[in-house]
Amino acid sequence: MNLETPVKNVKIGNLSIGGKNPLMLIAGPCVIENETETLKAAERLIEITTKVGMPLVFKASYDKANRTSVTSFRGPGMKEGLRILAKIKETFGLPLLSDIHGIDQIDEAAEILDILQIPAFLCRQTDLVVAAAKSGKVLNIKKGQFLAPWDMKNVIGKAVDSGNDNLILTERGVSFGYNNLVSDMRSLPIMRGMGYPVVFDATHSVQLPGGQGGSSGGQREFVEYLGRAAVATGIDGIFMEVHNDPDKALCDGPNSIKLSELEELLKKLKAIDGIVKPL
């Protein structure tokens, strides 16, 4: 594998990721909790990224179908969630990303979303990947916690053979024993060597899956360190779940970044990106 393979420039509305483009931020609350807080999060993210000078894609899930417990909050559901995301696009003009969990969701989601995300647990579901690819939308395929980075070439093949090469690959750590993930930074240049933009999910990479028994835990104090290391490899985007008060978040609070702390972190990541990807 040639680690210096040119990386495709993928268009997302008026934005571009990959190639020699600067670092992109994909961020938002893990799950849509309600309309008011989601709109506030989008507005705050615009303020922060405008000040820092970083392109933004807004991410929030309308349904988290892979929660640890059957009683865990999953979100407002597809219909209401897409309505809220459509309002964010109408109000702020932000490109949108959210997860899909079944073929039956694709057509409706594709009417609103700019990027369809294939969740890590579902990245080997052939029918889902093929159907999502045929929508013509940009796909963000998250590498499963159970996959080696070089195995993503088979997932790429499913999408490309279905007529869609507008792909983004996201690393979110690999299972290491029970209730733990580790991030192998080698996976980032390995996947980027496949010719597609690579994003590092800095917040899910510090998750402790099922670590609290009935829910996942996390170590948000390590997000900055892993994020800095990942950006130093020359990746194309950084993925972070953010919340105004992570300790009260209804999903993934332990590994989410507090919005008030995001600006300083992005400044550091942008500075590193400027070194490894000089103009």
N, C-alpha and C positions, 0 to 999 in steps of 0.2 A: 504493500500500500504506500502510495506517495503522499506524505504528509503535507507536501507543498502544492497539492492539486488546487487549481483555481476554484473558488467557492461561488456558487450561483448567486446572483443578485435577485432576491425575491421581492416583488412589489406588494405592498400592503396599503391599498388606497394611495395616498400621496407620499407614503413612507417607503423606504427600502431597507432590507436587512441582508447582510451577507456582502460578498465582494470586499471592497475596501471601505464600506460604510462604517461610521462610528457606532459605538455601542448603543444598543436599543434597550429600553426598559419595558418589560411586560409586568404589570403590577395591578393590584387591586385586592379587595377582601377575598378570602378563600371562598366564601359563599355569600350570596345576596341575603342579607338579614332582613332588610326592609328598604323601601324606595328612598326614604329620606337620607339614611346613613350611606347608602350606596352612591347617591348623587353628591353628597358631601365629600366622600372619599375621592370621587373622580375630580371634583373641583380642586381639592387640595393637591392631588397628584399633578394636575396641570400647572398649578402655581409653582410647585417644587421643580418639576422638570423644565419649565420655562426659565426659571431662575438659573438652574444648573446648565441648561442647554443640552438636553437629552431627549431624543424622540421617545414617544410613549404609546404603547398599546394597552388599553384597559382590559383587565381580566377579572371576571367574577363568575362563579358557578351558579346556575339556576337549580341544579340538583347534584348533590354529592352522593352518588349511588354506592360508594364503597366505604361508608362509615363503619367504624369498628362495631358499634352496637345498633340494634334495631330501633332503639329509642333516641339515638343521636339526631340532632337537627340536620336536615338535608337541604334546606332551602325552600323557596316558595313554589317550586315546581316549574315545569317548562313554560307553560303559557304565561304565567305572571312574571317569571324571571325574564323571559324574552321581551315582554312589554317594558320592564324597567330598563333593560339594556338598550332597547330602541329609544327610550327617552334620553338616555345618556348620549347616544349618538346624535339625536336631534338637538339636544341642548348644547353639547360641547364639540361635536364633530370628531370624536375620538374613534379610531379603529377598535374593534371589539374582538375578544377571544373568550370562548367558553368551551367546556367539555361536552362531548356527546357520548352517550352510553349504549345507544342502540340504533340500528338502521332506520327505525321508524321516526327518529328525531331529526334526521339529516336535512330533509327538505325544508322543514319549518325553521330550523336553526340557521340554515344557509341564507334565508331571506334577511336575517338581521346581522349575523356575525360575519366578520371579515376573515377570521381564522377559526377553523374547526379543530379542536384539540382532541387527540386520541389519548385517553388516560393510560398511564404506565401499565396498569394491570391488563389493559385490553390491546396492547400494541401488537400482539400476535393473533388477534381475532381477524382472520383473513376477510370474512364477509364485510365486517365493519370498515376495515381499512380500504377495501376496494370500493365500497359504496360511497364512502366519504371522498375518496379521490375522484370519483366520477361526478361529484357535485361541482367540480371545477374550482372550489375554494382553496385557499392556502391551507395546508394541514400542518399543525404542530404535533409531531409524534413524540410522545415522551417515552424514553427508553425504560423498559420494565426493570424493576429492581432485581430481576432474575436473569437478565440478559448481559452477555459480554458486549462491549461496544462494537466489535466486528460483526456480531450477529444482526446488527441493525441494517446491514446491506440487504438482508432478505426482506425486511419490512419495507425498505425503500423500493425494492423490486416490485412488491405488490402494488404500490401506488403508481410507480412509473409505468408499469405494464398496463395499468388501468387508464393511462392517458394524462397523468398529473405529475409534473415534476416541480411544482411550487411547494416545496417542502421545507420545514424547519425541524431540526432534531433537538430534543431537550434531554439533558442529563439530570437525574434527580437522586443519584446515589445508588448503591447496590447493597443488598441484604448481607449482613455480616453477623452471623449468629442470630440469636433471638432478640427481637425488639430493638434492633440497631441497624443503622446504615453507615456506610463509609463512602467517601468520594475519591475515586481514583482519577487524578487529573490527567493521566495518560489517555483516558477515554475521550477527552475533548478534542485533542488534535487527531486522534484516530477517526472519530466520526466526522470531523471537519474534512479529513482527507478523502471522504466519500463524495465531496463536492457540493455539500449543502450547508446552509447556515446552522450554527450550533449555539444553543442557549444553555446556560447553567441555571438550574432552579436552586437558588441559594437557600431558600427557606424550607422546602421539602427535604433537602439534603441533610438538614439537622433534625428532622423528625425522628421520633422513637416510636415506630409503628406498634400500636397496641400497648404502649409502654405504661399506660395508667390503668390497665385492666379493662375498663369499659370504654376507653378512648385512647388516642395516641398522645404521647408526650412530645417534648421537643427541647432543644437547647439553643434558643435564639441568640445566646451570647456568642455563638460561633459563626453566625451568618456572615458577619463582616470578614472574618479571616478566610473562610472558604470562598466568599465572593471575590476578595482581592486576589487569591491564588488563581481562581478560574479566569478572571479577566486578564491576568498576566500571560495566559496561554494564547491569547488572541481570539477569543470567542466573539460571537456576533451580538449576543444579547444576554441580559441578566433577568431572571424571573424572580419576583419577590411577592409574597403575600403580605399585605399591610393592613393595619387596623388602627383606629384612633385609640383604642384601649385593648390591647391583645389579651390581657388577663380576663376580660369579659367577653371575648369573641365567642361566637357560638360554634366555631369550627376552626381547628388548627391554630388556636391562640398561642400555645407554647412555642411554636416555631415561626410566628408572624412578627414582622418588624413594626414598631410603633411609628406612626406617620411623622411624629415630631422629631424623630431621629433619622429620617430617611435622607434629608438634604445633605447632611454632612457625609453620610456614607456614599451617596452618589457622586459627590465631588471627588472623593478619593478614587472611586472606580473609574471615573472619567479621566482623571490624571494618569492612571495606570494604562488605560486604553490608548491615550495619546502617545504614550511611550512605545508601546508594542505595535501600534498602527500609526506611524507618523504620516503627516500629510506629504 
